[in-house]
Amino acid sequence: MPAFQAKDAKQIGEVIAWAAAEEQPLEVRAGGSKRALGRPMQTEHVLDISALSGITEYEAPELVLTAGAATPLAEIDAALAQKNQMIAFEPADWRHLLGADGTKPTIGGVLACNLSGPRRIKAGAARDHFLGFQAVNGRGELFKAGGKVVKNVTGYDLNKLYAGAYGTLGVLTEVTIKVLPKPETVRTVLVPCLEDTTAIEVLTEGLNSPHEVSGAAYLPPNITRRSQAGTVAQSQGGVALLRVEGPEPSTAYRSEQLTDMLGRYGPAALLGESETERLWEALRDVRLLAEPPDRYVWRLSVTPSRGASVACDIARSVDAEYLLDWGGGLIWVSISATAPDAGADAVRTAVRTHGGGHATLVRAPENVRAAVSVFEPLPGPLAALTARVKEGFDPRRILNPGRMYAGI
């Protein structure tokens, strides 16, 4: 597939202007770690923006960092670590899940897909830390949005529109994000739970406590057995996980209080810092459901109190494994490769039955992603609005066409 190697925003504008004039669709690519995410695109040309890399401005005292959109996350993490800071929304790394181990996740890709990790329940989503950007729209026009300060008033909040648009509205060339101090210590309280509904009660009680929980997940029995959580908790069933972060005296006190408070559910155990970091990285990157690689993987966002019910309904309908994050509001489901329509009917029926939400098919072969609705189907009025937004930013529909919805 021919690739245009753009060295800067101006060259990106020139390539897009040509593509618009010739009505030649472009696949926008930087690190390439998320190529298998979304619907397969039917394009003859690639716009490679990997040269737009590097941190251009980092004001540690102001908690603000600006970088080229193709800057690898590893480079940003390393710079932040020197100042004891972090990307607070805990960006997910799905390379192993998507079979893209040889690629490099970039800051622009994370923001374009609005990928947030377990800390979302406390810190907010990726879009909430996205302060401003420079981009090129589908006409080849360069523009800026947002700013480089935490508080700014700049008209339309295009940051939130571009976060989660998967590169279909424009090509990000430079981004500015808010960063936060890295916690001094971190611990995890593990509570054995024999039933999924009990786990939801544990997670809810922990999140509603004054102990500032920064991660709340549940591993059913089969997932618990393949993680270190089962060994530490000595649980024959599932395990609820509650993470606390902060200064050492604070995390020690809060984890002790959570252990006492939740003791009636079962003998709680405690994970230390290194074990906690490994466990939550595995949860963030969905490594516990990554094998075997031929299974379909879905990501569901639902009402937290209904998470266990949705997951159990799916497991009753198809051969499925699952885990819960975000206090029950995020469900990861792995479904057998033998399931018809990748399990879409079972997944979306369960979501509708229990109050609604949305489901995304994260991993499946190209032919399946072309045949099944990867993202939640849009009702008529919302589909029309989405098409009008696309028309406004990319009237020729040349940027990542069809990656989210056919014809858009």
C-alpha positions in Angstrom: 0.0 0.0 0.0 1.6 3.3 -1.1 2.5 5.6 1.9 3.0 9.3 2.1 5.7 10.1 4.6 4.8 13.6 6.0 7.5 15.4 7.8 5.4 18.2 9.3 1.9 19.6 9.5 2.4 21.6 6.3 3.1 18.4 4.3 0.2 16.7 5.9 -2.0 19.5 4.7 -0.6 19.2 1.2 -1.3 15.4 1.1 -4.8 15.8 2.4 -5.6 18.6 -0.1 -4.4 16.4 -2.9 -6.5 13.5 -1.6 -9.6 15.6 -1.3 -9.2 16.9 -4.8 -8.7 13.5 -6.2 -11.2 11.8 -3.8 -8.5 9.3 -2.7 -9.2 8.0 0.8 -6.3 7.9 3.3 -5.5 5.7 6.2 -3.8 7.8 8.9 -1.1 6.0 10.7 1.5 6.9 13.3 2.8 4.1 15.6 0.4 1.5 14.1 -0.5 -0.2 17.4 -4.3 0.3 16.8 -4.7 -0.6 13.1 -6.7 -3.6 14.1 -9.1 -1.5 16.2 -12.4 -0.6 14.5 -13.8 -1.5 11.1 -11.3 -2.4 8.3 -10.7 0.6 6.0 -10.8 0.3 2.2 -8.1 2.7 1.3 -5.3 2.7 -1.3 -3.0 5.2 0.4 -1.5 5.6 3.8 -0.6 8.9 5.4 2.3 8.2 7.7 2.7 10.9 10.3 5.3 9.0 12.5 7.8 11.9 11.9 5.7 14.2 14.1 7.3 13.0 17.2 8.9 14.6 20.3 8.1 16.6 23.3 8.0 20.2 22.4 7.1 21.8 25.8 6.9 20.4 29.3 6.1 22.7 32.2 6.3 20.3 35.1 5.3 22.9 37.8 2.2 23.8 35.6 1.4 20.1 35.1 1.2 20.6 31.3 2.9 18.7 28.5 2.9 19.3 24.7 4.2 16.8 22.2 3.9 15.8 18.6 0.9 13.5 18.0 3.2 10.6 17.0 5.3 10.8 20.1 5.6 7.3 21.7 3.9 6.9 25.0 7.1 5.3 26.4 9.0 8.5 25.7 6.4 10.6 27.4 6.3 8.3 30.4 10.1 8.4 30.7 10.1 12.2 30.7 7.3 12.4 33.3 9.0 9.8 35.5 12.0 12.1 35.9 9.7 14.7 37.5 7.7 12.1 39.4 4.6 12.7 37.3 2.3 10.6 35.2 -0.5 10.5 32.7 -3.3 10.3 35.1 -5.9 8.6 32.9 -3.7 5.5 32.8 -3.7 5.0 29.0 -4.3 1.4 27.9 -1.8 -0.6 25.9 -3.6 -3.2 23.8 -0.7 -4.3 21.6 -0.7 -7.9 22.9 -4.5 -8.0 22.8 -4.5 -6.8 19.2 -1.5 -8.8 18.0 0.6 -5.7 17.5 3.5 -6.3 19.7 6.1 -4.8 17.4 4.4 -1.4 17.2 4.6 1.8 19.3 1.5 3.3 21.0 1.5 7.1 20.6 0.0 9.9 22.6 -2.1 11.0 19.6 -3.5 7.5 19.0 -4.5 7.2 22.7 -6.3 10.5 22.6 -7.9 9.8 19.1 -9.4 6.6 20.5 -10.1 8.0 24.0 -8.5 5.0 25.7 -8.6 5.2 29.5 -7.5 2.7 32.1 -8.7 1.6 35.5 -8.1 5.1 37.1 -10.8 6.6 35.0 -13.3 6.2 37.9 -11.2 8.7 39.9 -9.2 10.8 37.4 -11.6 10.9 34.5 -11.3 9.8 30.9 -8.6 10.6 28.4 -10.7 13.4 26.9 -10.8 15.1 30.3 -7.0 15.5 30.3 -6.9 16.7 26.6 -6.3 20.5 26.8 -5.6 21.4 23.2 -4.3 20.4 19.9 -3.2 21.3 16.4 -4.6 19.4 13.5 -5.3 19.3 9.8 -8.9 18.8 8.6 -10.2 16.9 5.6 -9.8 20.0 3.4 -6.1 20.2 4.2 -6.5 23.2 6.4 -4.3 23.6 9.5 -6.1 24.8 12.7 -5.7 24.9 16.5 -8.2 24.2 19.3 -8.1 24.4 23.1 -5.0 25.8 24.8 -1.9 25.0 26.8 -3.3 25.8 30.3 -5.6 23.7 32.5 -8.3 26.4 32.5 -9.0 28.2 29.3 -12.1 29.6 27.4 -11.6 29.1 23.7 -15.1 28.6 22.3 -16.1 25.1 21.1 -14.6 22.3 23.0 -13.3 20.4 20.0 -10.9 18.4 22.2 -13.8 16.2 23.4 -15.1 15.9 19.8 -11.7 14.7 18.5 -11.1 12.4 21.4 -12.8 9.1 20.4 -13.3 10.1 16.7 -10.6 7.6 15.6 -9.0 10.0 13.2 -12.1 10.4 11.1 -12.4 14.1 11.5 -8.9 15.3 11.2 -5.2 14.5 11.6 -3.8 15.4 15.0 -0.3 16.9 14.6 0.4 18.2 18.1 -1.4 17.7 21.4 -1.3 19.2 24.9 -2.3 17.2 27.9 -2.7 17.7 31.7 -0.4 15.5 33.8 -0.5 14.9 37.6 2.0 13.9 40.3 2.7 10.2 40.6 1.4 8.7 43.9 4.1 7.9 46.4 2.8 4.4 47.1 0.0 2.1 46.0 -1.7 -0.9 47.5 -4.6 -3.2 46.7 -7.2 -4.7 49.0 -8.4 -8.1 47.8 -11.8 -9.4 49.0 -12.9 -12.9 48.1 -16.4 -13.0 46.6 -18.2 -16.2 45.8 -20.9 -14.5 43.7 -20.7 -11.7 41.1 -23.5 -9.8 42.8 -21.6 -9.8 46.1 -18.6 -8.4 44.2 -20.6 -5.4 43.0 -21.7 -4.7 46.6 -18.0 -4.8 47.7 -16.9 -2.5 44.8 -19.8 -0.1 45.4 -19.1 0.1 49.1 -15.5 0.7 48.6 -16.1 3.5 46.0 -18.7 5.1 48.3 -16.3 5.1 51.2 -14.1 8.1 52.1 -11.0 6.2 51.3 -10.4 7.5 47.7 -10.3 4.3 45.8 -8.5 4.7 42.4 -9.3 1.3 41.0 -12.2 -1.1 41.5 -12.4 -4.4 39.6 -13.7 -7.9 39.9 -12.1 -11.2 38.7 -14.4 -14.2 38.4 -13.1 -17.6 39.6 -11.5 -18.7 36.3 -9.7 -15.4 35.8 -8.6 -15.2 39.5 -6.9 -18.6 39.1 -4.7 -17.3 36.3 -3.6 -14.2 38.2 -1.6 -13.7 41.3 -4.7 -12.3 43.1 -6.0 -15.8 43.7 -2.9 -17.0 45.4 -2.6 -14.0 47.6 -6.3 -14.0 48.6 -6.4 -17.8 48.9 -9.8 -17.6 47.2 -11.5 -20.5 45.5 -14.0 -18.1 44.0 -13.7 -14.6 42.5 -11.9 -11.6 44.0 -12.9 -8.0 44.3 -9.9 -5.6 44.0 -9.8 -2.1 45.5 -6.7 0.1 44.8 -5.6 3.0 47.0 -2.8 5.4 46.2 -1.0 8.3 47.9 1.6 8.9 50.7 2.7 5.9 52.6 0.9 6.7 55.9 -2.3 7.5 54.0 -2.3 4.3 51.9 -1.5 2.2 54.9 -4.4 3.7 56.9 -6.9 3.6 54.1 -6.1 0.0 53.1 -6.5 -1.0 56.7 -9.8 0.8 57.0 -11.1 -0.9 53.8 -10.0 -4.3 55.1 -11.9 -3.8 58.3 -14.9 -2.4 56.6 -15.2 -5.2 54.1 -14.2 -8.0 56.5 -17.8 -9.3 56.7 -17.6 -10.4 53.1 -14.6 -12.6 53.7 -11.0 -12.6 54.9 -9.4 -9.7 52.9 -5.8 -9.7 51.8 -3.4 -7.0 50.8 -1.1 -6.6 47.8 2.1 -4.6 48.1 3.3 -2.0 45.6 5.1 -4.1 43.0 2.4 -6.8 42.9 -0.3 -4.1 42.7 1.4 -2.4 39.7 1.7 -5.7 37.8 -1.9 -6.7 38.5 -3.4 -3.3 37.5 -1.2 -3.2 34.3 -2.6 -6.6 33.4 -6.1 -5.3 34.0 -5.4 -2.1 32.0 -4.0 -4.0 29.1 -6.6 -6.8 29.2 -3.8 -9.4 29.3 -5.9 -11.7 31.5 -8.3 -12.2 28.5 -5.7 -12.0 25.7 -5.3 -15.8 25.3 -6.1 -17.7 23.2 -5.7 -15.1 20.5 -8.6 -16.4 18.3 -11.3 -15.5 20.7 -13.4 -12.4 20.1 -13.0 -9.7 22.7 -15.7 -7.1 23.5 -15.6 -4.0 25.7 -18.9 -2.9 27.3 -19.8 0.2 29.1 -22.9 -0.2 31.3 -24.5 1.1 34.5 -22.1 -0.1 37.3 -24.8 -1.8 39.4 -25.9 -3.9 36.3 -22.4 -5.0 35.3 -22.6 -8.5 36.9 -26.1 -9.1 35.5 -25.0 -8.1 32.0 -21.9 -10.3 32.1 -23.8 -13.3 33.5 -26.5 -13.1 30.8 -23.8 -13.1 28.1 -22.1 -16.1 29.7 -25.4 -18.0 29.7 -25.9 -17.3 26.0 -22.4 -18.1 24.6 -19.1 -19.5 25.7 -17.7 -16.5 27.4 -15.2 -15.3 30.0 -15.3 -11.9 31.5 -14.0 -9.4 34.1 -15.3 -6.2 35.5 -13.6 -2.8 36.0 -14.7 0.7 36.9 -16.7 -0.6 39.8 -18.8 -2.8 37.4 -19.3 -0.1 34.8 -16.7 -1.6 32.3 -17.0 -5.2 31.2 -14.4 -7.1 29.2 -15.8 -10.2 27.6 -13.9 -12.9 25.7 -16.1 -15.1 23.5 -15.4 -18.3 21.7 -14.4 -18.1 18.0 -17.2 -20.5 17.3 -19.9 -18.1 18.4 -22.1 -16.8 15.5 -21.8 -13.1 14.6 -18.9 -12.9 17.1 -21.5 -13.0 19.9 -22.9 -9.6 18.9 -26.5 -10.6 19.5 -25.8 -12.0 22.9 -23.8 -9.0 23.9 -26.1 -6.3 22.7 -29.2 -8.1 23.9 -27.8 -8.3 27.4 -26.8 -4.6 27.4 -30.3 -3.5 26.2 -32.0 -5.8 28.8 -30.2 -4.3 31.7 -30.7 -0.6 31.1 -28.6 0.2 28.1 -25.0 1.2 27.4 -22.7 0.5 24.6 -20.5 -2.4 23.3 -17.4 -2.3 21.1 -15.9 -5.3 19.4 -12.2 -4.7 20.1 -10.7 -7.9 18.7 -11.8 -10.0 15.7 -10.5 -10.9 12.2 -11.0 -8.3 9.5 -13.8 -10.2 7.8 -15.8 -10.3 11.0 -15.2 -6.6 11.8 -16.4 -5.8 8.3 -19.6 -7.8 8.8 -20.5 -7.0 12.4 -21.2 -3.5 13.9 -17.9 -2.9 15.7 -19.2 0.2 17.5 -22.7 0.6 19.0 -25.2 1.1 16.2 -26.5 4.7 16.1 -30.2 5.5 16.2 -31.4 7.5 13.2 -31.1 11.1 14.6 -27.7 10.4 16.1 -26.4 8.8 12.9 -27.6 11.9 11.0 -25.8 14.2 13.4 -22.6 12.1 13.2 -22.8 12.3 9.4 -23.2 16.1 9.5 -20.2 16.5 11.8 -18.1 14.3 9.4 -19.3 16.5 6.6 -18.2 19.6 8.4 -14.6 18.5 9.0 -14.1 16.0 6.2 -16.6 16.7 3.4 -14.9 14.3 0.9 -14.8 11.5 3.5 -11.1 10.8 2.9 -9.8 10.4 6.5 -10.0 6.9 7.8 -13.3 6.4 6.0 -15.6 3.7 7.4 -13.4 3.0 10.4 -16.3 3.6 12.9 -19.4 3.4 10.7 -19.9 2.4 7.1 -20.2 5.5 4.8 -18.9 7.9 7.5 
